[in-house]
Amino acid sequence: MLLNGRNILVTFATHWAGPEICGALADEGAKVVCHDPAFADAARAAAFVAGRGDLTAIAETGPAEIAARAIAALGHLDAFVSNDAFPAIRAPIETAKAQDFRDGIEALMVFPFMMAGAIAAHMKPRKAGKILFLTSASALHGLANYSMYAAARAGTNGLARSLARELGKDNIQVNAIASNYIENPDYFPPELLADKDAYAKMVRNIPLGRLGKPQEAAHLVAFYCSDRSDFITGNIMPFSGGWA
C-alpha cells in the first residue's frame, strides 16, 4: 500500500474533502489522527472514525496542543495535512470589512503558520517529513469580489514555497494543493449542486466541464504524503479542472 506504516495528521477533518482524505489515507495503510473541534462531541467523533480504518479523532484547539496530542497518539509524524477552511465571503473591495479580512487571515494563514512551526520542530530532528497545505486556486487565478479570501489563500501558498526552501536541508518536503470546483459541503453545498441552472453556469468556467470529486482530491493528497513525492517541494499544484 502507498502509505503503509506512515503516521499522518489531518486538521479540520470535517471540512472540505476531509472525510474522504482521512479515509483514503487509512485505506493506503496510514495511521491517521483526524483533528476537528467538532470532535469534542464524543458521538460525532465516533461516527466520523467508524468504518474508515485506523483513525483517531482529537479535538484540541491550539496548534501546539494539536501537534503534541497527535505525536503522543502516533509516536511520530511522517506527514501533516493542513486542511484549513473559512467562508469565502463575497464582498466588493469598497464594501469589504477589514475584520472579515483579519478573521480570514487568522484562519487561513496564521493558524497553518503556527501548525507548521509546531510540526517542523518535531520533524527536523528526524530529518524527514512532509507538510501539505490545502489552499485554493483562487489565489492563482484571481476571483472578482472575493479578494479577501484569495489574498489569504495566496499567503499560505507563499508560506509553502518559503518553507520548502527553509526545510529542504532537513529533508522535509512542503507543498500545497490549490483547488477549486471540488464537490464539498463547505463551498458547494448540496442545494447549490441540485440547482441545474447554477451548476451549468459553474461548469462553463471549467475546461473539463464538471466539478471534481472529493475522492480525487483525496488520492492527490495521498500521493503528496507518500515517498513518491520525495523529490517534489515548493510545488503549488493547481487542482481545478483547468480553471487555474
URJOJO-V357992 format. One record per backbone hydrogen bond with DSSP energy under -1.0 kcal/mol. NH is the residue of the N-H (numbers start at 1). CO is the residue of the C=O. If there is no record, write none. Layout:
BEGIN
NH	CO
NH	CO
END
This chain:
BEGIN
3	28
4	1
5	29
6	3
8	31
9	79
10	33
11	81
13	35
15	12
18	15
21	17
22	18
23	19
24	20
25	21
26	22
27	23
28	24
29	26
30	25
31	6
32	54
33	8
34	56
35	10
36	58
39	36
40	37
41	38
45	41
46	42
47	43
48	44
49	45
50	46
52	49
55	53
56	32
58	34
66	62
67	63
68	64
69	65
70	66
71	67
72	68
73	69
74	70
75	71
78	7
79	7
80	130
81	9
82	132
83	81
84	82
89	87
91	145
95	92
96	92
101	97
102	98
103	99
104	100
105	101
106	102
107	103
108	104
109	105
110	105
111	106
113	109
114	110
115	111
116	112
117	113
118	114
119	115
120	116
121	117
123	119
124	120
127	124
128	123
130	78
131	173
132	80
133	175
134	82
135	177
137	179
139	136
140	137
141	137
142	138
146	143
150	146
151	147
152	148
153	149
154	150
155	151
156	152
157	153
158	154
159	155
160	156
161	157
162	158
163	159
164	160
165	161
166	162
167	163
170	167
171	168
172	167
173	129
175	131
176	235
177	133
178	237
180	239
183	212
188	184
192	189
193	189
194	190
195	192
199	195
200	196
201	197
202	198
203	199
204	200
205	202
206	203
208	241
209	206
212	181
217	213
218	214
219	215
220	216
221	217
222	218
223	219
224	220
225	221
226	223
229	226
230	227
232	229
234	174
237	176
239	178
243	240
END
